[in-house]
Amino acid sequence: MTESTVTLGRFFEQVRDGALTAIRCEACGALAVPPKELCPECGARRWEPVPLSGEGTIASYTIIRVAPRGHADDAPYAIAAVRLREGVSLLGRVVDVPFDALAIGLPVRFRPIVIKDHPAIGFGPA
């Protein structure tokens, strides 16, 4: 049994550097992002890193007007569930897209962002 070569910490280090990396289960081929300890499909722990294109479409979104305490200064902002070209979905903050232009199916591209000194997943116009 091998351990994941992409930890959650390393995943966000790569996000800061502008790269998205998923992990593919060597047992069943399932793709997971962000990294998980066990394969959500078969429970195995054998992973290989897989670079992602960062290209996708908005599957769902919401505009946060009353934010949690730690992000109150950022409101309003949009969060979207984005279905990537490779078939996995990620949540991220939408940047550089006016709220009235947000739509399900809108093409977007991964953009690394930093929120309060922490790397985060962002999506902007494709």
Secondary structure, 3 states (H helix, E strand, C coil): CCCCCCCHHHHHHHHHCCCEEEEEECCCCCEECCCCCCCCCCCCCCEEEEEECCEEEEEEEEEECCCCHHHHHHCCEEEEEEEECCCCEEEEEECCCCHHHCCCCCEEEEEEEEECCEEEEEEEEC
